[in-house]
């Protein structure tokens, strides 16, 4: 049956309308806060409201409930803040509504609930509050609170409460807080994860100066990872990847590993001699005087041990003989021994655990406890500690750069030769199968890039000289994208290297940025001004460069995880706020001074 021309036209018109609607949908549902001459403009969908208070700050949005929260300088308490919100109510935005007065600066928005701290003047401490706007309910859920740690994707928050000088970790989900752990020494929150979680440490009851390391989520019991933790590389941890931590070795980690203390065991049982036990018809025996001297020497050695151990606990010196482990969803995995946390160059965040570090050889010293006693008797305890520190430091000798790791069944360790330890930084590809080495040139202004592949036993292939003259770089999964430019020039070329070849992405570029893992942004045509310097904004789609907008304010643009971006363009001379999404730009407003929030 033939379809009429009218029906075809109608279908085409409907498709056009749907297409236009779909293209604007993400923008119309976005929440944007920006500043112009009238104040801070809150835009929820197509509706706008102006916050004229010049002290308005710390904006946060609840996209699901169409609310924007913010603080202003408190009208009632110096150094504190009043907390307000504006929300969409059908076809309009409400006037600002107060939540509370005189709160601490940092507040938390979590799963539509507001958490904040407020001073209790009578108790001289901070109370923790929870506000559920949907239920018009504000409640105090704890007193004497130090900090709050919210978990995304749940109604659960953790918080640390002070019991005297003891820090205690609690979990709170809207009912009675539940105590999790006492004697907390450290806590780290990781929300950018499939399973938001925290790591926390408590002082070890068994190992002096060490901690117990735990992981916990909103539900379930805490998991003990290690009971004698010395150090944890939280800054190198990517959620759901590898967490590296160091433990005490089976060997001593302090001065006694280098300086022999042959008296350590016998001194434990050596006591002051009883004078009456050594009396004879001739008076005090020679044996008594000898025993007394031995005891007095023991007291000096005990004083030396106490002073040195105290110095070690303060982190003033120790021999770097620690063992490094990696924790992930597969469990705990030993990586290598006799390593100093300060000597680590980089670790593999994902995949099989791997680490690059400067290795050391530690030799025994000819100095022993008797030598330290001699110094103590003719000088001071400070001289003893200083001399012992120099002995330990001189016993540590670098043996070069190594890469170590495991495949969950075997340990591997290989040398990475030919790199200047002082000038080189390293990185793994995301799959851990390749090493990138960036070496600072002799002038100290540019980097030279080298790379090598790692075999299953971590044996490195011959290193490849990838490029030189690098002024900026980012890692994208298993590749590196970098800006190559000559000294004295403010533009250069951008390349992508994945281990096989260099692919040129752009030329005449002033700057390179990578947002949220793989959104490559290129800025060209810099026009540097005292205020609001501008540049032309490009992005790389696969390996193709595309212009998004001319003359954007360099400090204005924001890119979210999906690649949607918002920025201010000065191309027409009237700062225009623009959203770029799915290859399309949409103008939001003119005369914009600053972008504050975009969601």
Secondary structure as a PSIPRED ss2 file (coil, helix, strand):
# PSIPRED VFORMAT (PSIPRED V4.0)

   1 X C   1.000  0.000  0.000
   2 X C   1.000  0.000  0.000
   3 X C   1.000  0.000  0.000
   4 X C   1.000  0.000  0.000
   5 X H   0.000  1.000  0.000
   6 X H   0.000  1.000  0.000
   7 X H   0.000  1.000  0.000
   8 X H   0.000  1.000  0.000
   9 X H   0.000  1.000  0.000
  10 X H   0.000  1.000  0.000
  11 X H   0.000  1.000  0.000
  12 X H   0.000  1.000  0.000
  13 X H   0.000  1.000  0.000
  14 X H   0.000  1.000  0.000
  15 X H   0.000  1.000  0.000
  16 X H   0.000  1.000  0.000
  17 X H   0.000  1.000  0.000
  18 X H   0.000  1.000  0.000
  19 X H   0.000  1.000  0.000
  20 X H   0.000  1.000  0.000
  21 X H   0.000  1.000  0.000
  22 X H   0.000  1.000  0.000
  23 X H   0.000  1.000  0.000
  24 X H   0.000  1.000  0.000
  25 X H   0.000  1.000  0.000
  26 X H   0.000  1.000  0.000
  27 X H   0.000  1.000  0.000
  28 X H   0.000  1.000  0.000
  29 X C   1.000  0.000  0.000
  30 X C   1.000  0.000  0.000
  31 X E   0.000  0.000  1.000
  32 X E   0.000  0.000  1.000
  33 X E   0.000  0.000  1.000
  34 X E   0.000  0.000  1.000
  35 X E   0.000  0.000  1.000
  36 X E   0.000  0.000  1.000
  37 X C   1.000  0.000  0.000
  38 X C   1.000  0.000  0.000
  39 X E   0.000  0.000  1.000
  40 X E   0.000  0.000  1.000
  41 X E   0.000  0.000  1.000
  42 X E   0.000  0.000  1.000
  43 X E   0.000  0.000  1.000
  44 X E   0.000  0.000  1.000
  45 X C   1.000  0.000  0.000
  46 X C   1.000  0.000  0.000
  47 X E   0.000  0.000  1.000
  48 X E   0.000  0.000  1.000
  49 X E   0.000  0.000  1.000
  50 X E   0.000  0.000  1.000
  51 X E   0.000  0.000  1.000
  52 X C   1.000  0.000  0.000
  53 X C   1.000  0.000  0.000
  54 X C   1.000  0.000  0.000
  55 X C   1.000  0.000  0.000
  56 X C   1.000  0.000  0.000
  57 X E   0.000  0.000  1.000
  58 X E   0.000  0.000  1.000
  59 X E   0.000  0.000  1.000
  60 X E   0.000  0.000  1.000
  61 X E   0.000  0.000  1.000
  62 X E   0.000  0.000  1.000
  63 X C   1.000  0.000  0.000
  64 X C   1.000  0.000  0.000
  65 X C   1.000  0.000  0.000
  66 X C   1.000  0.000  0.000
  67 X E   0.000  0.000  1.000
  68 X E   0.000  0.000  1.000
  69 X E   0.000  0.000  1.000
  70 X E   0.000  0.000  1.000
  71 X E   0.000  0.000  1.000
  72 X E   0.000  0.000  1.000
  73 X E   0.000  0.000  1.000
  74 X C   1.000  0.000  0.000
  75 X C   1.000  0.000  0.000
  76 X C   1.000  0.000  0.000
  77 X C   1.000  0.000  0.000
  78 X C   1.000  0.000  0.000
  79 X C   1.000  0.000  0.000
  80 X C   1.000  0.000  0.000
  81 X E   0.000  0.000  1.000
  82 X E   0.000  0.000  1.000
  83 X E   0.000  0.000  1.000
  84 X E   0.000  0.000  1.000
  85 X E   0.000  0.000  1.000
  86 X E   0.000  0.000  1.000
  87 X E   0.000  0.000  1.000
  88 X E   0.000  0.000  1.000
  89 X E   0.000  0.000  1.000
  90 X C   1.000  0.000  0.000
  91 X C   1.000  0.000  0.000
  92 X E   0.000  0.000  1.000
  93 X E   0.000  0.000  1.000
  94 X C   1.000  0.000  0.000
  95 X C   1.000  0.000  0.000
  96 X C   1.000  0.000  0.000
  97 X E   0.000  0.000  1.000
  98 X E   0.000  0.000  1.000
  99 X E   0.000  0.000  1.000
 100 X E   0.000  0.000  1.000
 101 X E   0.000  0.000  1.000
 102 X E   0.000  0.000  1.000
 103 X E   0.000  0.000  1.000
 104 X E   0.000  0.000  1.000
 105 X E   0.000  0.000  1.000
 106 X E   0.000  0.000  1.000
 107 X E   0.000  0.000  1.000
 108 X E   0.000  0.000  1.000
 109 X E   0.000  0.000  1.000
 110 X E   0.000  0.000  1.000
 111 X C   1.000  0.000  0.000
 112 X C   1.000  0.000  0.000
 113 X E   0.000  0.000  1.000
 114 X E   0.000  0.000  1.000
 115 X E   0.000  0.000  1.000
 116 X E   0.000  0.000  1.000
 117 X E   0.000  0.000  1.000
 118 X E   0.000  0.000  1.000
 119 X E   0.000  0.000  1.000
 120 X E   0.000  0.000  1.000
 121 X C   1.000  0.000  0.000
 122 X C   1.000  0.000  0.000
 123 X C   1.000  0.000  0.000
 124 X C   1.000  0.000  0.000
 125 X E   0.000  0.000  1.000
 126 X E   0.000  0.000  1.000
 127 X E   0.000  0.000  1.000
 128 X E   0.000  0.000  1.000
 129 X E   0.000  0.000  1.000
 130 X E   0.000  0.000  1.000
 131 X E   0.000  0.000  1.000
 132 X E   0.000  0.000  1.000
 133 X H   0.000  1.000  0.000
 134 X H   0.000  1.000  0.000
 135 X H   0.000  1.000  0.000
 136 X C   1.000  0.000  0.000
 137 X E   0.000  0.000  1.000
 138 X E   0.000  0.000  1.000
 139 X E   0.000  0.000  1.000
 140 X E   0.000  0.000  1.000
 141 X E   0.000  0.000  1.000
 142 X E   0.000  0.000  1.000
 143 X C   1.000  0.000  0.000
 144 X C   1.000  0.000  0.000
 145 X E   0.000  0.000  1.000
 146 X E   0.000  0.000  1.000
 147 X E   0.000  0.000  1.000
 148 X E   0.000  0.000  1.000
 149 X E   0.000  0.000  1.000
 150 X E   0.000  0.000  1.000
 151 X C   1.000  0.000  0.000
 152 X C   1.000  0.000  0.000
 153 X C   1.000  0.000  0.000
 154 X C   1.000  0.000  0.000
 155 X C   1.000  0.000  0.000
 156 X C   1.000  0.000  0.000
 157 X E   0.000  0.000  1.000
 158 X E   0.000  0.000  1.000
 159 X E   0.000  0.000  1.000
 160 X E   0.000  0.000  1.000
 161 X E   0.000  0.000  1.000
 162 X E   0.000  0.000  1.000
 163 X E   0.000  0.000  1.000
 164 X C   1.000  0.000  0.000
 165 X C   1.000  0.000  0.000
 166 X E   0.000  0.000  1.000
 167 X E   0.000  0.000  1.000
 168 X E   0.000  0.000  1.000
 169 X E   0.000  0.000  1.000
 170 X E   0.000  0.000  1.000
 171 X E   0.000  0.000  1.000
 172 X E   0.000  0.000  1.000
 173 X C   1.000  0.000  0.000
 174 X C   1.000  0.000  0.000
 175 X C   1.000  0.000  0.000
 176 X C   1.000  0.000  0.000
 177 X C   1.000  0.000  0.000
 178 X E   0.000  0.000  1.000
 179 X E   0.000  0.000  1.000
 180 X E   0.000  0.000  1.000
 181 X E   0.000  0.000  1.000
 182 X C   1.000  0.000  0.000
 183 X C   1.000  0.000  0.000
 184 X E   0.000  0.000  1.000
 185 X E   0.000  0.000  1.000
 186 X E   0.000  0.000  1.000
 187 X E   0.000  0.000  1.000
 188 X E   0.000  0.000  1.000
 189 X E   0.000  0.000  1.000
 190 X E   0.000  0.000  1.000
 191 X C   1.000  0.000  0.000
 192 X C   1.000  0.000  0.000
 193 X C   1.000  0.000  0.000
 194 X C   1.000  0.000  0.000
 195 X C   1.000  0.000  0.000
 196 X C   1.000  0.000  0.000
 197 X E   0.000  0.000  1.000
 198 X E   0.000  0.000  1.000
 199 X E   0.000  0.000  1.000
 200 X E   0.000  0.000  1.000
 201 X E   0.000  0.000  1.000
 202 X E   0.000  0.000  1.000
 203 X E   0.000  0.000  1.000
 204 X C   1.000  0.000  0.000
 205 X C   1.000  0.000  0.000
 206 X C   1.000  0.000  0.000
 207 X C   1.000  0.000  0.000
 208 X C   1.000  0.000  0.000
 209 X C   1.000  0.000  0.000
 210 X C   1.000  0.000  0.000
 211 X E   0.000  0.000  1.000
 212 X E   0.000  0.000  1.000
 213 X E   0.000  0.000  1.000
 214 X E   0.000  0.000  1.000
 215 X E   0.000  0.000  1.000
 216 X E   0.000  0.000  1.000
 217 X C   1.000  0.000  0.000
 218 X C   1.000  0.000  0.000
 219 X C   1.000  0.000  0.000
 220 X C   1.000  0.000  0.000
 221 X C   1.000  0.000  0.000
 222 X C   1.000  0.000  0.000
 223 X E   0.000  0.000  1.000
 224 X E   0.000  0.000  1.000
 225 X E   0.000  0.000  1.000
 226 X E   0.000  0.000  1.000
 227 X E   0.000  0.000  1.000
 228 X E   0.000  0.000  1.000
 229 X E   0.000  0.000  1.000
 230 X E   0.000  0.000  1.000
 231 X E   0.000  0.000  1.000
 232 X E   0.000  0.000  1.000
 233 X C   1.000  0.000  0.000
 234 X H   0.000  1.000  0.000
 235 X H   0.000  1.000  0.000
 236 X H   0.000  1.000  0.000
 237 X C   1.000  0.000  0.000
 238 X C   1.000  0.000  0.000
 239 X C   1.000  0.000  0.000
 240 X C   1.000  0.000  0.000
 241 X C   1.000  0.000  0.000
 242 X C   1.000  0.000  0.000
 243 X E   0.000  0.000  1.000
 244 X E   0.000  0.000  1.000
 245 X E   0.000  0.000  1.000
 246 X E   0.000  0.000  1.000
 247 X E   0.000  0.000  1.000
 248 X E   0.000  0.000  1.000
 249 X C   1.000  0.000  0.000
 250 X C   1.000  0.000  0.000
 251 X C   1.000  0.000  0.000
 252 X C   1.000  0.000  0.000
 253 X C   1.000  0.000  0.000
 254 X C   1.000  0.000  0.000
 255 X H   0.000  1.000  0.000
 256 X H   0.000  1.000  0.000
 257 X H   0.000  1.000  0.000
 258 X C   1.000  0.000  0.000
 259 X C   1.000  0.000  0.000
 260 X E   0.000  0.000  1.000
 261 X C   1.000  0.000  0.000
 262 X C   1.000  0.000  0.000
 263 X C   1.000  0.000  0.000
 264 X C   1.000  0.000  0.000
 265 X C   1.000  0.000  0.000
 266 X H   0.000  1.000  0.000
 267 X H   0.000  1.000  0.000
 268 X H   0.000  1.000  0.000
 269 X H   0.000  1.000  0.000
 270 X C   1.000  0.000  0.000
 271 X C   1.000  0.000  0.000
 272 X C   1.000  0.000  0.000
 273 X C   1.000  0.000  0.000
 274 X C   1.000  0.000  0.000
 275 X H   0.000  1.000  0.000
 276 X H   0.000  1.000  0.000
 277 X H   0.000  1.000  0.000
 278 X H   0.000  1.000  0.000
 279 X E   0.000  0.000  1.000
 280 X E   0.000  0.000  1.000
 281 X C   1.000  0.000  0.000
 282 X C   1.000  0.000  0.000
 283 X E   0.000  0.000  1.000
 284 X E   0.000  0.000  1.000
 285 X C   1.000  0.000  0.000
 286 X H   0.000  1.000  0.000
 287 X H   0.000  1.000  0.000
 288 X H   0.000  1.000  0.000
 289 X H   0.000  1.000  0.000
 290 X H   0.000  1.000  0.000
 291 X H   0.000  1.000  0.000
 292 X H   0.000  1.000  0.000
 293 X H   0.000  1.000  0.000
 294 X H   0.000  1.000  0.000
 295 X H   0.000  1.000  0.000
 296 X H   0.000  1.000  0.000
 297 X H   0.000  1.000  0.000
 298 X H   0.000  1.000  0.000
 299 X H   0.000  1.000  0.000
 300 X H   0.000  1.000  0.000
 301 X H   0.000  1.000  0.000
 302 X H   0.000  1.000  0.000
 303 X H   0.000  1.000  0.000
 304 X H   0.000  1.000  0.000
 305 X H   0.000  1.000  0.000
 306 X H   0.000  1.000  0.000
 307 X H   0.000  1.000  0.000
 308 X H   0.000  1.000  0.000
 309 X H   0.000  1.000  0.000
 310 X H   0.000  1.000  0.000
 311 X H   0.000  1.000  0.000
 312 X H   0.000  1.000  0.000
 313 X H   0.000  1.000  0.000
 314 X C   1.000  0.000  0.000
 315 X C   1.000  0.000  0.000
 316 X C   1.000  0.000  0.000
 317 X C   1.000  0.000  0.000
 318 X C   1.000  0.000  0.000
 319 X C   1.000  0.000  0.000
 320 X C   1.000  0.000  0.000
 321 X C   1.000  0.000  0.000
 322 X E   0.000  0.000  1.000
 323 X E   0.000  0.000  1.000
 324 X E   0.000  0.000  1.000
 325 X E   0.000  0.000  1.000
 326 X E   0.000  0.000  1.000
 327 X E   0.000  0.000  1.000
 328 X E   0.000  0.000  1.000
 329 X C   1.000  0.000  0.000
 330 X C   1.000  0.000  0.000
 331 X E   0.000  0.000  1.000
 332 X E   0.000  0.000  1.000
 333 X E   0.000  0.000  1.000
 334 X E   0.000  0.000  1.000
 335 X E   0.000  0.000  1.000
 336 X E   0.000  0.000  1.000
 337 X E   0.000  0.000  1.000
 338 X E   0.000  0.000  1.000
 339 X E   0.000  0.000  1.000
 340 X C   1.000  0.000  0.000
 341 X H   0.000  1.000  0.000
 342 X H   0.000  1.000  0.000
 343 X H   0.000  1.000  0.000
 344 X E   0.000  0.000  1.000
 345 X E   0.000  0.000  1.000
 346 X E   0.000  0.000  1.000
 347 X E   0.000  0.000  1.000
 348 X C   1.000  0.000  0.000
 349 X C   1.000  0.000  0.000
 350 X C   1.000  0.000  0.000
 351 X C   1.000  0.000  0.000
 352 X C   1.000  0.000  0.000
 353 X C   1.000  0.000  0.000
 354 X E   0.000  0.000  1.000
 355 X E   0.000  0.000  1.000
 356 X E   0.000  0.000  1.000
 357 X E   0.000  0.000  1.000
 358 X E   0.000  0.000  1.000
 359 X E   0.000  0.000  1.000
 360 X E   0.000  0.000  1.000
 361 X E   0.000  0.000  1.000
 362 X E   0.000  0.000  1.000
 363 X C   1.000  0.000  0.000
 364 X C   1.000  0.000  0.000
 365 X C   1.000  0.000  0.000
 366 X C   1.000  0.000  0.000
 367 X C   1.000  0.000  0.000
 368 X E   0.000  0.000  1.000
 369 X H   0.000  1.000  0.000
 370 X H   0.000  1.000  0.000
 371 X H   0.000  1.000  0.000
 372 X H   0.000  1.000  0.000
 373 X H   0.000  1.000  0.000
 374 X H   0.000  1.000  0.000
 375 X H   0.000  1.000  0.000
 376 X H   0.000  1.000  0.000
 377 X H   0.000  1.000  0.000
 378 X H   0.000  1.000  0.000
 379 X C   1.000  0.000  0.000
 380 X C   1.000  0.000  0.000
 381 X H   0.000  1.000  0.000
 382 X H   0.000  1.000  0.000
 383 X H   0.000  1.000  0.000
 384 X H   0.000  1.000  0.000
 385 X H   0.000  1.000  0.000
 386 X H   0.000  1.000  0.000
 387 X H   0.000  1.000  0.000
 388 X H   0.000  1.000  0.000
 389 X H   0.000  1.000  0.000
 390 X H   0.000  1.000  0.000
 391 X H   0.000  1.000  0.000
 392 X H   0.000  1.000  0.000
 393 X H   0.000  1.000  0.000
 394 X H   0.000  1.000  0.000
 395 X C   1.000  0.000  0.000
 396 X E   0.000  0.000  1.000
 397 X E   0.000  0.000  1.000
 398 X E   0.000  0.000  1.000
 399 X E   0.000  0.000  1.000
 400 X E   0.000  0.000  1.000
 401 X E   0.000  0.000  1.000
 402 X E   0.000  0.000  1.000
 403 X E   0.000  0.000  1.000
 404 X E   0.000  0.000  1.000
 405 X E   0.000  0.000  1.000
 406 X E   0.000  0.000  1.000
 407 X C   1.000  0.000  0.000
 408 X C   1.000  0.000  0.000
 409 X C   1.000  0.000  0.000
 410 X C   1.000  0.000  0.000
 411 X E   0.000  0.000  1.000
 412 X E   0.000  0.000  1.000
 413 X E   0.000  0.000  1.000
 414 X E   0.000  0.000  1.000
 415 X E   0.000  0.000  1.000
 416 X C   1.000  0.000  0.000
 417 X C   1.000  0.000  0.000
 418 X C   1.000  0.000  0.000
 419 X C   1.000  0.000  0.000
 420 X C   1.000  0.000  0.000
 421 X C   1.000  0.000  0.000
 422 X C   1.000  0.000  0.000
 423 X C   1.000  0.000  0.000
 424 X E   0.000  0.000  1.000
 425 X E   0.000  0.000  1.000
 426 X E   0.000  0.000  1.000
 427 X E   0.000  0.000  1.000
 428 X E   0.000  0.000  1.000
 429 X C   1.000  0.000  0.000
 430 X C   1.000  0.000  0.000
 431 X C   1.000  0.000  0.000
 432 X C   1.000  0.000  0.000
 433 X C   1.000  0.000  0.000
 434 X E   0.000  0.000  1.000
 435 X E   0.000  0.000  1.000
 436 X E   0.000  0.000  1.000
 437 X E   0.000  0.000  1.000
 438 X E   0.000  0.000  1.000
 439 X E   0.000  0.000  1.000
 440 X E   0.000  0.000  1.000
 441 X C   1.000  0.000  0.000
 442 X C   1.000  0.000  0.000
 443 X C   1.000  0.000  0.000
 444 X C   1.000  0.000  0.000
 445 X C   1.000  0.000  0.000
 446 X C   1.000  0.000  0.000
 447 X E   0.000  0.000  1.000
 448 X E   0.000  0.000  1.000
 449 X E   0.000  0.000  1.000
 450 X E   0.000  0.000  1.000
 451 X E   0.000  0.000  1.000
 452 X E   0.000  0.000  1.000
 453 X E   0.000  0.000  1.000
 454 X E   0.000  0.000  1.000
 455 X C   1.000  0.000  0.000
 456 X C   1.000  0.000  0.000
 457 X C   1.000  0.000  0.000
 458 X C   1.000  0.000  0.000
 459 X C   1.000  0.000  0.000
 460 X E   0.000  0.000  1.000
 461 X C   1.000  0.000  0.000
 462 X C   1.000  0.000  0.000
 463 X C   1.000  0.000  0.000
 464 X E   0.000  0.000  1.000
 465 X E   0.000  0.000  1.000
 466 X E   0.000  0.000  1.000
 467 X E   0.000  0.000  1.000
 468 X E   0.000  0.000  1.000
 469 X E   0.000  0.000  1.000
 470 X E   0.000  0.000  1.000
 471 X E   0.000  0.000  1.000
 472 X E   0.000  0.000  1.000
 473 X E   0.000  0.000  1.000
 474 X E   0.000  0.000  1.000
 475 X E   0.000  0.000  1.000
 476 X E   0.000  0.000  1.000
 477 X C   1.000  0.000  0.000
 478 X C   1.000  0.000  0.000
 479 X E   0.000  0.000  1.000
 480 X E   0.000  0.000  1.000
 481 X E   0.000  0.000  1.000
 482 X E   0.000  0.000  1.000
 483 X E   0.000  0.000  1.000
 484 X E   0.000  0.000  1.000
 485 X C   1.000  0.000  0.000
 486 X C   1.000  0.000  0.000
 487 X C   1.000  0.000  0.000
 488 X C   1.000  0.000  0.000
 489 X C   1.000  0.000  0.000
 490 X C   1.000  0.000  0.000
 491 X C   1.000  0.000  0.000
 492 X E   0.000  0.000  1.000
 493 X E   0.000  0.000  1.000
 494 X E   0.000  0.000  1.000
 495 X E   0.000  0.000  1.000
 496 X E   0.000  0.000  1.000
 497 X E   0.000  0.000  1.000
 498 X C   1.000  0.000  0.000
 499 X C   1.000  0.000  0.000
 500 X C   1.000  0.000  0.000
 501 X C   1.000  0.000  0.000
 502 X E   0.000  0.000  1.000
 503 X E   0.000  0.000  1.000
 504 X E   0.000  0.000  1.000
 505 X E   0.000  0.000  1.000
 506 X E   0.000  0.000  1.000
 507 X E   0.000  0.000  1.000
 508 X E   0.000  0.000  1.000
 509 X E   0.000  0.000  1.000
 510 X E   0.000  0.000  1.000
 511 X E   0.000  0.000  1.000
 512 X E   0.000  0.000  1.000
 513 X E   0.000  0.000  1.000
 514 X E   0.000  0.000  1.000
 515 X E   0.000  0.000  1.000
 516 X C   1.000  0.000  0.000
 517 X C   1.000  0.000  0.000
 518 X C   1.000  0.000  0.000
 519 X E   0.000  0.000  1.000
 520 X E   0.000  0.000  1.000
 521 X E   0.000  0.000  1.000
 522 X E   0.000  0.000  1.000
 523 X E   0.000  0.000  1.000
 524 X E   0.000  0.000  1.000
 525 X E   0.000  0.000  1.000
 526 X E   0.000  0.000  1.000
 527 X E   0.000  0.000  1.000
 528 X C   1.000  0.000  0.000
 529 X C   1.000  0.000  0.000
 530 X C   1.000  0.000  0.000
 531 X C   1.000  0.000  0.000
 532 X C   1.000  0.000  0.000
 533 X C   1.000  0.000  0.000
 534 X E   0.000  0.000  1.000
 535 X E   0.000  0.000  1.000
 536 X E   0.000  0.000  1.000
 537 X E   0.000  0.000  1.000
 538 X E   0.000  0.000  1.000
 539 X E   0.000  0.000  1.000
 540 X E   0.000  0.000  1.000
 541 X E   0.000  0.000  1.000
 542 X C   1.000  0.000  0.000
 543 X C   1.000  0.000  0.000
 544 X E   0.000  0.000  1.000
 545 X E   0.000  0.000  1.000
 546 X E   0.000  0.000  1.000
 547 X E   0.000  0.000  1.000
 548 X E   0.000  0.000  1.000
 549 X E   0.000  0.000  1.000
 550 X E   0.000  0.000  1.000
 551 X E   0.000  0.000  1.000
 552 X E   0.000  0.000  1.000
 553 X E   0.000  0.000  1.000
 554 X C   1.000  0.000  0.000
 555 X C   1.000  0.000  0.000
 556 X C   1.000  0.000  0.000
 557 X C   1.000  0.000  0.000
 558 X E   0.000  0.000  1.000
 559 X E   0.000  0.000  1.000
 560 X C   1.000  0.000  0.000
 561 X C   1.000  0.000  0.000
 562 X C   1.000  0.000  0.000
 563 X C   1.000  0.000  0.000
 564 X C   1.000  0.000  0.000
 565 X E   0.000  0.000  1.000
 566 X E   0.000  0.000  1.000
 567 X E   0.000  0.000  1.000
 568 X E   0.000  0.000  1.000
 569 X E   0.000  0.000  1.000
 570 X C   1.000  0.000  0.000
 571 X C   1.000  0.000  0.000
 572 X C   1.000  0.000  0.000
 573 X C   1.000  0.000  0.000
 574 X C   1.000  0.000  0.000
 575 X C   1.000  0.000  0.000
 576 X E   0.000  0.000  1.000
 577 X E   0.000  0.000  1.000
 578 X E   0.000  0.000  1.000
 579 X E   0.000  0.000  1.000
 580 X E   0.000  0.000  1.000
 581 X E   0.000  0.000  1.000
 582 X C   1.000  0.000  0.000
 583 X C   1.000  0.000  0.000
 584 X E   0.000  0.000  1.000
 585 X E   0.000  0.000  1.000
 586 X E   0.000  0.000  1.000
 587 X E   0.000  0.000  1.000
 588 X E   0.000  0.000  1.000
 589 X E   0.000  0.000  1.000
 590 X E   0.000  0.000  1.000
 591 X C   1.000  0.000  0.000
 592 X E   0.000  0.000  1.000
 593 X E   0.000  0.000  1.000
 594 X E   0.000  0.000  1.000
 595 X E   0.000  0.000  1.000
 596 X E   0.000  0.000  1.000
 597 X E   0.000  0.000  1.000
 598 X E   0.000  0.000  1.000
 599 X C   1.000  0.000  0.000
